[in-house]
């Protein structure tokens, strides 16, 4: 049996645009849904579809906890986190 991987991710439109933080057990599918605006909500409303940050976890509870923590962070902390790993704000989904 293959172990599940849980991803906490951040989407953006651009550096100074809105951010979206989410969690999934299928990052490729979930990012595809965001890019196709399949799921109506904050990300679709603001065209937030560029994957700029990802953290992975083996334990779903750790992933859920990390998502909750990131959602409480001030914007400049989130920007610093993204820029540490992805200074160009490239779309990590390709």
Order of alpha helices (4+ residues) and beta strands (2+ residues): beta-beta-alpha-alpha-beta-alpha-alpha
